[in-house]
Amino acid sequence: MRYQHLRLWRGVGSTRRFATAVDSAHPYHIKVAKAQECANGLCGAIGNTPLILLGGLSRETGCKIYGKAEFMNPGGSVKDRAALYLVKEAERSGQLRSGGTVVEGTAGNTGIGLAHVCRAKGYKCVIYMPNNQSTGKINLLRLLGAEVHLVPVVPFDNPENYNHQAKRHAESLKNSVWTNQFDNIANRLAHMETTGPEIWAQTRGKVDAFTCATGTGGTLAGVTRYLKEASDGKTECWLADPPGSILHSYIQSNGKLQEREGTSITEGIGQGRITENLARELDLLNGSFTISDIKTIAMVYRLLDEEGLYVGASSALNVVAATELARQLGPGKTVATILCDGAHRYSDRLFSKSWLREKKLESAIPTALRKYSILE
Ligand SMILES: Cc1ncc(COP(=O)(O)O)c(C=O)c1O
């Protein structure tokens, strides 16, 4: 572990210690509730999400298990934070000026976040995505004002992959940026300066452990970096990985293996390589879990039934990992995780009987909770 380096990031890319306005009356110098004051436009409304105590799982484990309600961001996901910081970094570096264009290759929440932020700041937003994505997703981006390019599904090492096409598009324009969410560390900075400090402030500095899954790695790396620094290395930070991702094997083997086993129904998480966002923080992690789709889908339904929380599969996977971590640490501990987005975009799958049957997940849902899968 290299906690001695933890203080180095301060000031990188930002002149502010925390992402939100300082409230000098608060001992942790950060606002903790969204309702406290007015937000300056959509960008000012990103972050400062509630930390929700999950009552049933907390009682069951004897710990306090919290989920950070990232579905309450204006674009509906944790990726709003990354989108804002990617754009702010492009402005700061002079790559993006008034009337400019933001280009990204993304099939998910980052595109939605960028489309919102670009509208709010007056930039053009161009999104490249594989042509096998749902019409709903494409329409949402278009109605948010983004220009969407659908390109053939080819592997990353093919120059026609959607990420490379996005990069070339940005290079062909003046006053334009390819935000490059996977390897642009402004993404991780968003979580070092906002998500991490918020969790620390909301738990009054009493957070024994944090866990979440990774797509780009920005959330896990940024929160880990902040919490390790704030707690002098005491807060345990664990990666939660879906099947099909190489990260669990990489961590378990101390960087020797990069094995992919199985596939997963989760979206936006799981990774086939070590991104720049994750690379710098990997050796701060205490360990990793791999969470099966069976446990994840059961938790989607349990959170809905017990807590009234309508969240997507990556959030449910995170909560399974937080519960396993709580059991491992023993009663009396506080464990936090991320509720990345709502279930709205996935409802036609997660709550469909035929889809669940096709994925062999119907039996994973406790009989009493099957009443929620109302779609054929
Ligand atoms: C639904 C969902 N959950 C989790 C993540 C992972 O977040 P990160 O990219 O910060 O690792 C993403 C990323 O796109 C996502 O869309």
The ligand as an SDF file (V2000), in Angstrom:
LIG
                    3D

 16 16  0  0  0  0  0  0  0  0999 V2000
  -25.0100    2.0050  -14.9070 C   0  0  0  0  0  0  0  0  0  0  0  0
  -23.5520    2.2120  -14.6290 C   0  0  0  0  0  0  0  0  0  0  0  0
  -23.0490    1.7590  -13.4890 N   0  0  0  0  0  0  0  0  0  0  0  0
  -21.7410    1.8870  -13.1970 C   0  0  0  0  0  0  0  0  0  0  0  0
  -20.8620    2.4920  -14.0720 C   0  0  0  0  0  0  0  0  0  0  0  0
  -19.3890    2.5400  -13.7310 C   0  0  0  0  0  0  0  0  0  0  0  0
  -18.8740    3.7960  -13.4060 O   0  0  0  0  0  0  0  0  0  0  0  0
  -17.3780    4.1780  -13.7370 P   0  0  0  0  0  0  0  0  0  0  0  0
  -17.2970    4.4430  -15.2270 O   0  0  0  0  0  0  0  0  0  0  0  0
  -17.1100    5.4010  -12.9340 O   0  0  0  0  0  0  0  0  0  0  0  0
  -16.4830    3.0400  -13.3780 O   0  0  0  0  0  0  0  0  0  0  0  0
  -21.3620    2.9750  -15.2680 C   0  0  0  0  0  0  0  0  0  0  0  0
  -20.4560    3.5980  -16.2400 C   0  0  0  0  0  0  0  0  0  0  0  0
  -20.8240    3.9490  -17.3470 O   0  0  0  0  0  0  0  0  0  0  0  0
  -22.7400    2.8460  -15.5570 C   0  0  0  0  0  0  0  0  0  0  0  0
  -23.2620    3.3030  -16.7120 O   0  0  0  0  0  0  0  0  0  0  0  0
  1  2  1  0
  2  3  1  0
  2 15  2  0
  3  4  2  0
  4  5  1  0
  5  6  1  0
  5 12  2  0
  6  7  1  0
  7  8  1  0
  8  9  2  0
  8 10  1  0
  8 11  1  0
 12 13  1  0
 12 15  1  0
 13 14  2  0
 15 16  1  0
M  END
$$$$
